[in-house]
Amino acid sequence: MLRKLFAKTDANYRELDDDLVTPRQGNPLPFDRFSQLLPYTGYDRQNELFVIAAPSADPSAIEGFGFTLELCPQIGADREMAANLVNLFKVGLPENTGIQVQMFGSPVLDHQLNVAMACTVGSPQAPPGQIPLLRKMCERRNAFYRKGARTELSPNTNFRMRDFRANLSVVIPAKSLKDEMARRNAVTARQSVINTLSQFYLYGHTWDPEDLINWCALLLNPQRTLDSNHAWLSYDPGRALRDQIVAADTAAAESSDDILYTGGGSPPVAMRAMSVRNYRKHLTLGHMGALLGSATSDAVSYPCPFLITFGCSVPNVESEKQKTQLLAMRAHQKAESPLSKWMPRLHDVNADWKLAQAAFDRGSGTLKCYHQLLLFAPPEELANADQSARSVWRTINCELVVDSKMQKQALLSALPMMYGPLLQGDLRKTGRCTTKTMENAANMMPVLAEWTGTDPREFNGIQQAVLTLFGRRGQMMGIDIFANPSGNYNGIVVGKSGSGKSNFLNELLQRTLAVGGRAWVIDVGGSYEKLAGTLGGQYIRFTNDSGLSLNPFWMVNTENEEEQQEDLQMVQLAVAQMISPSRPLTDYEARQLRIALDQLWLDHGRQATVTQLAEYLKKNCANGGSTETTGYGGEADPALCDPRIRDMGVQLYPFTEDGPYGKFFHGPANVRFDTNFIVLELEELASRPDLQSVVMMMLMYRITQGMYLARRDQPKLAVIDEAWDLMSSGNSGDFIEKGYRRARKYGGGFFTATQSIADYYKSDTSRAAFENADWMFLLSQKAESINQLVKSDKLDLDEYTKGLLKSVKTVHGKYAEIFIKAGDLPPAVGRLYLDPYSLVTFSTQPADFQAVRDLRAQGMSTDEAIEAVLAMREAAGQALYVPPTFDEEDEYLEEMQ
């Protein structure tokens, strides 16, 4: 194989060095394309096995049968998981079986981005022009993300957007295609490996030929990969697998330290292979996670796509055991000799061999292992990529070196199902393997990465997500707030001023609409007027002369008995708030109120009014007093009346026809939701908090009815932003709980947003919203807010999670970090990146707001106006991504409020 590796007749490699090693004896076939070095020739579809060819003139001779399993990288590990991975080496694998585990920091985000575009369908309630605008925003966002996967989004940062993919491949040695014993061994081994991986949810799926072709094509045509100049390749059963991987126009020139790829009209890309010169004494799976980059510093990260490969081979156990015993004995002799006084390292060597011997004593053993790192970067950026990779590995005390003069062999050792007996021998001859116990080997597997997001729902036949965030190491996260199988769809969003909370909420609303959902916003301060105008939504402002009515009786559902009873419960709570805005009603008062409500409904149905209810309570309170009466509406002796019931009727006065607030609750309810996006502005009611709180409750009631009328599979989101003064006391806590439960029943969710977690402890109402929310999105917090959360018992915060939460930050003009927790899911941190188009769309800065408004007044569409603003900035030499900064926007919103 080494002869083939360093042959000079490779048309794809124009600058080859002289032979570097003495080739093994044999009759290797000459080659003129790199694909001939690849062993992938055939596929056994019945057994789902790949045929791994051997360099021989005999066409029936093969090196073995192989299989590859796509892995689901985990976000954390413990000793139990590591112990479980040791079983991979104990499933009865034949001698010289090769195992490889790979982690690829891929720049290819096409699948997720194409799904996002396919799901941007809008809803039947969308106003004219909204869907094209949403699709335009998705297109611009996708282009921005693709750029972020291949180059820096801001100067002097190594952060890249990426998708971490992992696989495990195995090659079972075989003598020929007719070796049925080897074929059966491979099938049995695959099932055993799948069972082992499945115990910790690591197994994804088994590769077919298209999976192999497309994985290897990304690595062997890297100039296309980094240029987004690639497409999904289909498998042609009439051709050898290896001939379908390398593009015909891909050329590679090998130098001592890298391979330069060109062709296909794409900019050149250099590949550099590096390996570990020296390992730290103790490695864990957690250390393997750290090899993907720092979770705290963008500087300690890879500024390019990278591939980490771990490989090991299964030895002859008895032979290896005897060899270990012999070497352990020699090491012990040297450690006990006088020479050890001047060579302390002999004691370390002795300790290592004792560990190896102990491994055999407890039924495991040792393996020959290696790590290989490949970097793919433009030639001018390769030096930075090299130094950055060294910095990453140095964080776990591992030293990297360039595989000088061995780039092609290193490349082959980093391809799946390559580590058969032949390559095992090559790596041993070149001294690139190290001996590790099975326990150590299990802890050297790169199987940890970042959270990829929620398991998406099925939507129109495809999988989709609502939000797109990125992990600190770059992993793209698809988050669907409506895909929470263990709980509800309600949430809280908390972020101090300048944290980017407004941008996050705008993104959440816009993407909910894009995937065909409906959204409502209850706001105080005008923060969403521009977004409603941009997306063609309804902007409903409650004022004294607005003529809007929220008659609670008019809104009761009369077509469904179950819904009618639930509606009457909501009406009861809203009326209780009218009666007693400062405290909840007592149980007795609540019962008497329900008696009056039921009778009123029987008498008048939807024609009932708050005024009639007040009269019922004042005139018929004898029913709860000391004198029994029959029926309702009769005259009663005031002396025998229970004053508690009469008082409730009197306290309803402000909401009756003669009261100052009566206009909002009499006549037919006329608040209509005609579009898919409705903003309900209550700022002008701020001076009357008792009215404001009731209006808000009735709007929540109306929103749940809108959710009921929509399709169950349609996403439905209601956001209450900075509105806690509206629900600070009284009976709204019970209302929140019932409203949240109804929303979940109809497939919807309520989100509340505020600047501090402490706001959720100001009243029973806000506490109810907090306790009934499964989703938590926490942006940058003040220290006291985090301490409040720790005391709340809402989250089981260990020291790591507390540290994670405290580390959340916003880098102005670049991104906002968000701590995410949902139900039983583990916590994670994601970053919100917004493209320039979306920043202008969401911006509430006066300059942006007015510029878009002026251009629309001149006859431009919203899309044309936004594009014109971006063009003017570019012409003026302004950086398109910096303004507006997150903190400037939030400060402006505070001024508006």
ZAMARGU-4260 file (C-alpha; in steps of 0.2 Angstrom, whole numbers, plus 5000, padded with zeros to 4 digits):
<rodrens>
0) 5000/5000/5000 | 5015/5012/5003 | 5021/5009/4986 | 5004/5015/4979 | 5004/5029/4992
5) 5020/5036/4985 | 5020/5031/4967 | 5024/5046/4955 | 5011/5042/4941 | 4997/5051/4950
10) 4989/5063/4938 | 4979/5072/4952 | 4996/5076/4961 | 5007/5086/4951 | 5022/5089/4963
15) 5026/5072/4971 | 5042/5069/4981 | 5054/5054/4979 | 5049/5038/4987 | 5051/5040/5006
20) 5050/5022/5012 | 5055/5006/5005 | 5039/4998/4998 | 5033/4981/5004 | 5036/4966/4992
25) 5021/4962/4981 | 5013/4967/4965 | 5003/4983/4968 | 4993/4990/4953 | 4999/5006/4945
30) 4987/5021/4947 | 4984/5037/4938 | 4970/5045/4948 | 4969/5047/4967 | 4952/5037/4967
35) 4963/5021/4963 | 4970/5023/4980 | 4953/5021/4988 | 4947/5003/4993 | 4929/5006/4990
40) 4924/4995/4976 | 4907/4987/4979 | 4892/4986/4991 | 4882/4971/4997 | 4865/4978/4998
45) 4857/4963/5006 | 4869/4963/5021 | 4872/4982/5020 | 4891/4980/5019 | 4905/4988/5009
50) 4918/4978/5000 | 4935/4984/5004 | 4947/4980/4990 | 4965/4974/4992 | 4979/4979/4980
55) 4981/4963/4971 | 4980/4957/4953 | 4967/4944/4959 | 4950/4952/4956 | 4942/4941/4970
60) 4954/4946/4983 | 4948/4959/4996 | 4955/4966/5012 | 4938/4965/5021 | 4920/4969/5023
65) 4916/4986/5031 | 4901/4996/5038 | 4899/5014/5044 | 4887/5020/5057 | 4882/5038/5058
70) 4883/5044/5076 | 4873/5056/5086 | 4886/5066/5096 | 4882/5068/5114 | 4884/5085/5123
75) 4891/5077/5139 | 4898/5061/5145 | 4902/5052/5162 | 4912/5037/5167 | 4897/5025/5164
80) 4897/5031/5146 | 4916/5028/5144 | 4914/5011/5152 | 4900/5007/5139 | 4911/5011/5125
85) 4924/4999/5131 | 4912/4985/5126 | 4915/4990/5107 | 4931/4981/5109 | 4924/4966/5117
90) 4910/4961/5105 | 4920/4947/5098 | 4929/4956/5084 | 4941/4946/5074 | 4960/4949/5075
95) 4966/4964/5064 | 4949/4972/5064 | 4950/4991/5061 | 4939/5003/5070 | 4939/5022/5067
100) 4928/5036/5075 | 4928/5053/5066 | 4921/5070/5070 | 4920/5082/5056 | 4917/5101/5059
105) 4908/5103/5042 | 4904/5119/5034 | 4890/5111/5025 | 4873/5118/5032 | 4863/5115/5016
110) 4851/5102/5023 | 4846/5113/5037 | 4845/5129/5027 | 4835/5121/5013 | 4823/5114/5025
115) 4821/5132/5032 | 4817/5139/5015 | 4805/5124/5011 | 4796/5128/5027 | 4794/5146/5024
120) 4777/5145/5017 | 4767/5157/5027 | 4749/5154/5033 | 4732/5156/5025 | 4729/5172/5035
125) 4745/5180/5028 | 4742/5198/5021 | 4747/5201/5003 | 4766/5203/5001 | 4770/5195/5017
130) 4775/5178/5011 | 4787/5185/4998 | 4795/5196/5011 | 4797/5181/5023 | 4805/5171/5009
135) 4817/5185/5005 | 4822/5186/5023 | 4825/5168/5023 | 4836/5169/5008 | 4846/5183/5015
140) 4848/5174/5031 | 4854/5158/5023 | 4867/5167/5012 | 4873/5175/5028 | 4875/5158/5037
145) 4884/5150/5022 | 4896/5165/5023 | 4898/5162/5041 | 4903/5144/5039 | 4917/5149/5027
150) 4924/5165/5033 | 4924/5177/5048 | 4908/5187/5051 | 4918/5200/5060 | 4937/5204/5060
155) 4949/5194/5070 | 4939/5180/5075 | 4941/5161/5073 | 4922/5158/5075 | 4914/5148/5060
160) 4896/5141/5059 | 4897/5123/5056 | 4888/5106/5058 | 4897/5093/5068 | 4895/5075/5061
165) 4902/5059/5068 | 4904/5042/5062 | 4911/5025/5067 | 4917/5013/5054 | 4923/4995/5056
170) 4933/4984/5043 | 4932/4965/5046 | 4947/4956/5038 | 4942/4944/5024 | 4951/4934/5011
175) 4940/4935/4997 | 4922/4940/4991 | 4917/4922/4995 | 4923/4922/5013 | 4905/4920/5020
180) 4912/4918/5038 | 4919/4935/5037 | 4903/4942/5030 | 4893/4934/5044 | 4906/4941/5057
185) 4903/4958/5050 | 4884/4958/5051 | 4885/4951/5069 | 4898/4964/5074 | 4888/4978/5066
190) 4872/4973/5077 | 4883/4972/5092 | 4891/4989/5089 | 4873/4996/5086 | 4867/4989/5103
195) 4882/4996/5112 | 4880/5013/5105 | 4861/5014/5107 | 4863/5012/5126 | 4869/5030/5126
200) 4859/5037/5111 | 4874/5037/5100 | 4868/5027/5085 | 4860/5037/5071 | 4859/5026/5056
205) 4869/5014/5045 | 4877/5021/5030 | 4872/5017/5012 | 4883/5020/4997 | 4877/5038/4995
210) 4882/5042/5013 | 4899/5036/5009 | 4901/5045/4992 | 4895/5061/4999 | 4906/5061/5015
215) 4922/5057/5005 | 4917/5069/4991 | 4917/5083/5004 | 4935/5079/5010 | 4942/5075/4993
220) 4935/5090/4984 | 4938/5103/4998 | 4939/5117/4986 | 4921/5114/4981 | 4915/5111/4999
225) 4922/5128/5005 | 4914/5137/4990 | 4897/5129/4992 | 4900/5122/4974 | 4894/5105/4978
230) 4878/5095/4976 | 4871/5079/4983 | 4879/5064/4973 | 4868/5049/4969 | 4875/5032/4969
235) 4877/5023/4952 | 4877/5004/4955 | 4885/5002/4938 | 4902/5010/4943 | 4914/5007/4957
240) 4911/5017/4972 | 4928/5025/4972 | 4926/5031/4955 | 4911/5042/4960 | 4920/5052/4974
245) 4933/5063/4966 | 4927/5075/4953 | 4936/5074/4937 | 4941/5092/4937 | 4949/5091/4955
250) 4968/5093/4954 | 4979/5091/4969 | 4997/5096/4971 | 5006/5089/4986 | 5020/5098/4995
255) 5030/5092/5011 | 5017/5100/5023 | 5000/5101/5014 | 4990/5096/4998 | 4983/5110/4987
260) 4966/5107/4979 | 4960/5117/4964 | 4947/5114/4950 | 4929/5117/4947 | 4930/5135/4946
265) 4932/5136/4965 | 4946/5146/4974 | 4960/5134/4980 | 4960/5125/4996 | 4975/5118/5006
270) 4973/5102/5017 | 4986/5100/5031 | 4987/5084/5041 | 4993/5084/5059 | 4995/5071/5072
275) 4998/5070/5091 | 5016/5069/5096 | 5013/5068/5114 | 4997/5064/5124 | 4993/5070/5142
280) 4994/5057/5155 | 4975/5055/5158 | 4962/5058/5144 | 4943/5058/5146 | 4928/5059/5135
285) 4927/5077/5141 | 4944/5081/5134 | 4938/5075/5117 | 4924/5087/5118 | 4937/5101/5121
290) 4946/5096/5105 | 4931/5105/5095 | 4937/5122/5102 | 4935/5132/5117 | 4918/5135/5125
295) 4923/5152/5132 | 4935/5160/5119 | 4933/5161/5100 | 4951/5163/5099 | 4954/5145/5104
300) 4945/5138/5089 | 4947/5132/5072 | 4945/5145/5058 | 4941/5132/5045 | 4933/5115/5043
305) 4942/5101/5052 | 4942/5082/5054 | 4947/5072/5069 | 4950/5054/5067 | 4953/5041/5080
310) 4958/5024/5075 | 4963/5007/5083 | 4965/4989/5079 | 4960/4973/5087 | 4976/4963/5091
315) 4979/4944/5095 | 4974/4945/5113 | 4986/4931/5119 | 5001/4937/5109 | 4998/4955/5115
320) 4996/4949/5133 | 5013/4939/5132 | 5022/4954/5124 | 5015/4966/5138 | 5020/4954/5151
325) 5038/4954/5144 | 5039/4972/5142 | 5032/4975/5159 | 5045/4964/5167 | 5059/4973/5158
330) 5052/4990/5163 | 5051/4984/5181 | 5069/4979/5180 | 5075/4995/5173 | 5065/5005/5186
335) 5073/4995/5200 | 5091/4997/5193 | 5103/5010/5199 | 5101/5019/5182 | 5084/5025/5187
340) 5091/5037/5199 | 5097/5047/5185 | 5083/5043/5173 | 5067/5046/5183 | 5056/5043/5167
345) 5060/5024/5169 | 5048/5024/5184 | 5034/5032/5173 | 5037/5019/5160 | 5036/5005/5173
350) 5020/5012/5179 | 5012/5013/5162 | 5017/4995/5158 | 5009/4990/5175 | 4993/4998/5170
355) 4994/4988/5153 | 4997/4972/5163 | 4982/4976/5174 | 4971/4979/5160 | 4974/4961/5154
360) 4971/4955/5171 | 4954/4962/5172 | 4949/4955/5155 | 4952/4969/5144 | 4969/4973/5136
365) 4978/4985/5125 | 4976/4992/5108 | 4986/5001/5095 | 4979/5018/5092 | 4981/5035/5083
370) 4973/5052/5081 | 4973/5061/5065 | 4968/5079/5062 | 4965/5087/5045 | 4963/5105/5042
375) 4955/5113/5026 | 4958/5131/5023 | 4963/5144/5009 | 4982/5144/5007 | 4983/5161/5014
380) 4974/5156/5030 | 4983/5139/5033 | 4996/5146/5044 | 4983/5153/5056 | 4973/5137/5055
385) 4989/5127/5060 | 4992/5138/5075 | 4974/5139/5080 | 4973/5120/5080 | 4989/5118/5090
390) 4981/5130/5103 | 4965/5120/5104 | 4975/5104/5107 | 4986/5112/5119 | 4972/5116/5131
395) 4971/5097/5135 | 4990/5096/5135 | 4992/5087/5119 | 5005/5092/5107 | 5002/5092/5088
400) 5015/5091/5074 | 5013/5092/5055 | 5014/5075/5046 | 5028/5082/5035 | 5031/5071/5019
405) 5016/5060/5025 | 5001/5070/5020 | 4994/5057/5008 | 4995/5043/5020 | 4988/5054/5033
410) 4973/5058/5022 | 4970/5040/5018 | 4970/5036/5037 | 4957/5049/5039 | 4944/5041/5028
415) 4931/5029/5034 | 4934/5011/5033 | 4952/5013/5028 | 4960/5006/5044 | 4961/4988/5038
420) 4976/4976/5040 | 4986/4985/5026 | 4985/5002/5033 | 4987/4996/5051 | 5004/4989/5045
425) 5009/5005/5036 | 5006/5015/5052 | 5015/5004/5063 | 5030/5004/5051 | 5030/5023/5051
430) 5029/5024/5070 | 5012/5033/5070 | 5003/5022/5083 | 5003/5022/5101 | 4998/5008/5114
435) 4984/5012/5125 | 4973/5001/5136 | 4955/4998/5131 | 4949/5010/5144 | 4960/5024/5138
440) 4955/5020/5120 | 4937/5022/5124 | 4941/5039/5132 | 4950/5045/5116 | 4935/5043/5104
445) 4928/5060/5098 | 4909/5057/5101 | 4905/5073/5110 | 4899/5089/5101 | 4887/5103/5104
450) 4868/5102/5105 | 4860/5102/5088 | 4843/5108/5094 | 4826/5100/5097 | 4819/5085/5088
455) 4809/5094/5075 | 4790/5091/5072 | 4783/5084/5056 | 4777/5099/5045 | 4770/5097/5028
460) 4780/5081/5026 | 4797/5088/5031 | 4806/5091/5047 | 4807/5109/5052 | 4812/5121/5066
465) 4807/5138/5071 | 4823/5147/5078 | 4841/5145/5072 | 4855/5148/5084 | 4873/5143/5085
470) 4884/5135/5098 | 4899/5143/5105 | 4909/5131/5094 | 4899/5134/5079 | 4886/5120/5079
475) 4870/5126/5070 | 4855/5123/5082 | 4837/5121/5075 | 4825/5125/5090 | 4806/5121/5088
480) 4797/5128/5103 | 4782/5117/5098 | 4792/5101/5099 | 4793/5099/5117 | 4786/5081/5120
485) 4787/5082/5139 | 4779/5098/5142 | 4770/5114/5136 | 4775/5127/5123 | 4775/5142/5135
490) 4791/5151/5139 | 4800/5166/5147 | 4813/5177/5139 | 4824/5187/5151 | 4837/5199/5146
495) 4844/5215/5154 | 4845/5231/5144 | 4857/5229/5129 | 4856/5210/5129 | 4847/5208/5113
500) 4830/5203/5120 | 4820/5213/5107 | 4830/5206/5092 | 4827/5188/5099 | 4808/5191/5101
505) 4807/5199/5084 | 4816/5184/5077 | 4805/5172/5086 | 4789/5180/5080 | 4795/5182/5062
510) 4800/5163/5061 | 4784/5158/5068 | 4775/5167/5054 | 4787/5160/5041 | 4783/5142/5046
515) 4765/5145/5044 | 4760/5150/5061 | 4750/5164/5069 | 4757/5176/5082 | 4750/5189/5094
520) 4759/5202/5104 | 4752/5211/5119 | 4764/5226/5121 | 4766/5243/5131 | 4777/5255/5122
525) 4775/5253/5103 | 4790/5242/5101 | 4781/5231/5088 | 4773/5244/5077 | 4786/5244/5064
530) 4787/5225/5063 | 4768/5224/5061 | 4769/5237/5048 | 4783/5228/5039 | 4775/5211/5039
535) 4757/5218/5035 | 4750/5213/5052 | 4736/5221/5062 | 4741/5235/5074 | 4727/5237/5087
540) 4728/5252/5099 | 4717/5253/5113 | 4711/5271/5117 | 4696/5280/5124 | 4689/5283/5107
545) 4694/5267/5098 | 4677/5260/5099 | 4684/5243/5104 | 4673/5231/5114 | 4679/5216/5124
550) 4662/5210/5130 | 4666/5194/5139 | 4649/5186/5137 | 4649/5190/5118 | 4665/5179/5116
555) 4658/5163/5124 | 4658/5148/5113 | 4640/5142/5111 | 4644/5128/5099 | 4654/5116/5110
560) 4648/5113/5128 | 4665/5109/5134 | 4672/5124/5127 | 4658/5134/5133 | 4661/5129/5151
565) 4680/5133/5149 | 4675/5150/5142 | 4663/5154/5157 | 4678/5150/5169 | 4688/5162/5160
570) 4674/5175/5161 | 4672/5172/5179 | 4691/5176/5182 | 4690/5191/5172 | 4675/5198/5181
575) 4683/5193/5197 | 4698/5205/5192 | 4685/5219/5188 | 4678/5217/5206 | 4694/5215/5215
580) 4710/5221/5206 | 4720/5221/5222 | 4717/5204/5229 | 4710/5187/5224 | 4692/5184/5229
585) 4688/5172/5243 | 4682/5155/5240 | 4664/5160/5246 | 4665/5176/5235 | 4670/5166/5220
590) 4656/5153/5223 | 4643/5167/5224 | 4650/5175/5208 | 4648/5159/5199 | 4630/5156/5205
595) 4626/5174/5198 | 4635/5171/5182 | 4627/5154/5178 | 4610/5162/5181 | 4614/5177/5170
600) 4619/5165/5156 | 4604/5155/5158 | 4593/5171/5157 | 4602/5180/5143 | 4616/5170/5135
605) 4628/5180/5124 | 4616/5195/5126 | 4621/5197/5145 | 4631/5212/5151 | 4642/5217/5165
610) 4628/5229/5170 | 4616/5215/5172 | 4628/5205/5182 | 4631/5219/5194 | 4612/5221/5197
615) 4610/5202/5200 | 4624/5203/5213 | 4616/5218/5222 | 4598/5213/5221 | 4599/5194/5223
620) 4612/5193/5237 | 4599/5185/5249 | 4603/5169/5241 | 4619/5169/5250 | 4612/5177/5266
625) 4601/5171/5280 | 4584/5171/5271 | 4581/5157/5258 | 4573/5163/5242 | 4567/5155/5226
630) 4574/5160/5209 | 4584/5175/5204 | 4578/5193/5201 | 4565/5194/5215 | 4565/5208/5227
635) 4574/5205/5244 | 4575/5213/5260 | 4591/5223/5261 | 4592/5219/5280 | 4593/5201/5276
640) 4606/5203/5262 | 4624/5196/5264 | 4634/5212/5261 | 4648/5202/5254 | 4638/5198/5239
645) 4631/5216/5237 | 4648/5223/5238 | 4654/5213/5223 | 4640/5221/5213 | 4644/5238/5219
650) 4663/5236/5215 | 4658/5231/5197 | 4652/5249/5194 | 4667/5256/5184 | 4664/5242/5171
655) 4645/5245/5169 | 4637/5255/5156 | 4637/5270/5168 | 4655/5268/5173 | 4671/5275/5166
660) 4676/5259/5158 | 4659/5252/5152 | 4662/5257/5134 | 4676/5243/5133 | 4664/5229/5139
665) 4647/5232/5131 | 4639/5229/5115 | 4646/5215/5103 | 4664/5211/5105 | 4672/5218/5089
670) 4691/5214/5092 | 4694/5204/5076 | 4710/5194/5072 | 4710/5195/5053 | 4729/5192/5049
675) 4742/5180/5055 | 4751/5193/5065 | 4742/5204/5078 | 4750/5217/5089 | 4739/5224/5103
680) 4745/5240/5110 | 4739/5245/5128 | 4751/5260/5132 | 4737/5273/5132 | 4728/5263/5146
685) 4744/5264/5157 | 4736/5278/5168 | 4722/5266/5173 | 4730/5250/5179 | 4713/5242/5185
690) 4706/5244/5167 | 4723/5239/5159 | 4724/5222/5169 | 4706/5217/5164 | 4709/5222/5146
695) 4724/5211/5145 | 4715/5196/5153 | 4701/5198/5140 | 4714/5199/5126 | 4722/5183/5132
700) 4705/5175/5133 | 4702/5181/5115 | 4719/5175/5109 | 4715/5157/5116 | 4699/5157/5106
705) 4709/5162/5091 | 4721/5147/5094 | 4705/5136/5096 | 4699/5141/5079 | 4715/5138/5070
710) 4721/5121/5065 | 4729/5111/5079 | 4745/5108/5069 | 4747/5127/5065 | 4761/5135/5077
715) 4752/5148/5088 | 4762/5160/5098 | 4757/5174/5110 | 4770/5186/5117 | 4768/5197/5132
720) 4782/5209/5132 | 4786/5220/5147 | 4768/5220/5153 | 4770/5214/5171 | 4762/5230/5178
725) 4746/5224/5169 | 4745/5208/5179 | 4753/5212/5195 | 4739/5207/5207 | 4721/5202/5210
730) 4714/5186/5201 | 4726/5185/5186 | 4737/5171/5193 | 4723/5158/5191 | 4719/5166/5174
735) 4736/5164/5168 | 4736/5145/5173 | 4720/5142/5165 | 4725/5152/5149 | 4741/5143/5148
740) 4733/5126/5149 | 4721/5131/5136 | 4734/5136/5124 | 4744/5120/5126 | 4727/5111/5122
745) 4726/5120/5106 | 4744/5118/5101 | 4749/5136/5106 | 4760/5144/5118 | 4762/5160/5128
750) 4779/5169/5130 | 4782/5182/5143 | 4797/5194/5142 | 4805/5205/5155 | 4822/5212/5160
755) 4825/5203/5176 | 4821/5186/5183 | 4816/5195/5199 | 4801/5202/5190 | 4794/5185/5191
760) 4793/5185/5210 | 4784/5202/5211 | 4767/5194/5212 | 4757/5178/5211 | 4753/5182/5193
765) 4771/5183/5187 | 4776/5168/5197 | 4762/5158/5189 | 4768/5163/5172 | 4786/5158/5177
770) 4780/5141/5184 | 4769/5136/5169 | 4783/5140/5156 | 4794/5125/5151 | 4805/5135/5139
775) 4818/5147/5147 | 4828/5159/5136 | 4839/5169/5147 | 4850/5182/5139 | 4864/5192/5148
780) 4859/5194/5166 | 4864/5204/5181 | 4872/5193/5195 | 4858/5196/5207 | 4845/5189/5194
785) 4856/5173/5193 | 4856/5171/5211 | 4837/5173/5212 | 4835/5159/5199 | 4847/5148/5210
790) 4836/5151/5225 | 4820/5148/5215 | 4822/5129/5213 | 4815/5131/5195 | 4832/5124/5189
795) 4843/5111/5196 | 4858/5121/5194 | 4875/5112/5197 | 4891/5122/5198 | 4894/5119/5179
800) 4877/5126/5174 | 4878/5141/5186 | 4895/5145/5178 | 4887/5142/5160 | 4873/5154/5164
805) 4885/5167/5172 | 4896/5166/5156 | 4881/5171/5144 | 4886/5188/5136 | 4881/5200/5122
810) 4895/5206/5110 | 4887/5222/5103 | 4885/5222/5085 | 4890/5204/5083 | 4879/5192/5092
815) 4868/5189/5108 | 4871/5173/5118 | 4856/5164/5125 | 4855/5151/5139 | 4842/5138/5134
820) 4832/5126/5145 | 4817/5116/5140 | 4808/5103/5151 | 4819/5088/5153 | 4832/5094/5140
825) 4849/5098/5146 | 4854/5116/5146 | 4863/5124/5132 | 4870/5141/5126 | 4866/5147/5108
830) 4871/5163/5099 | 4859/5173/5089 | 4867/5180/5073 | 4856/5192/5062 | 4860/5196/5044
835) 4860/5215/5039 | 4843/5213/5030 | 4835/5207/5046 | 4843/5220/5057 | 4836/5234/5047
840) 4819/5225/5047 | 4819/5223/5065 | 4827/5239/5070 | 4817/5252/5080 | 4831/5265/5079
845) 4823/5281/5074 | 4835/5283/5059 | 4831/5266/5052 | 4813/5267/5056 | 4811/5284/5047
850) 4821/5279/5032 | 4811/5264/5028 | 4794/5274/5031 | 4800/5288/5020 | 4805/5276/5006
855) 4788/5267/5007 | 4779/5283/5006 | 4788/5286/4990 | 4780/5270/4983 | 4793/5257/4987
860) 4788/5240/4994 | 4794/5236/5011 | 4807/5224/5003 | 4813/5238/4991 | 4814/5250/5005
865) 4825/5239/5016 | 4836/5235/5001 | 4838/5254/4997 | 4843/5257/5015 | 4856/5244/5015
870) 4863/5250/4998 | 4864/5268/5005 | 4874/5262/5020 | 4886/5252/5009 | 4888/5267/4997
875) 4892/5278/5013 | 4905/5265/5018 | 4896/5259/5033 | 4898/5242/5040 | 4882/5233/5036
880) 4883/5221/5051 | 4887/5233/5065 | 4872/5245/5066 | 4861/5244/5075 | 4869/5236/5090
885) 4859/5226/5102 | 4861/5238/5116 | 4857/5254/5106 | 4841/5246/5101 | 4835/5241/5118
890) 4840/5258/5125 | 4829/5266/5112 | 4814/5254/5116 | 4816/5259/5134 | 4815/5278/5129
895) 4799/5274/5119 | 4791/5265/5134
</rodrens>
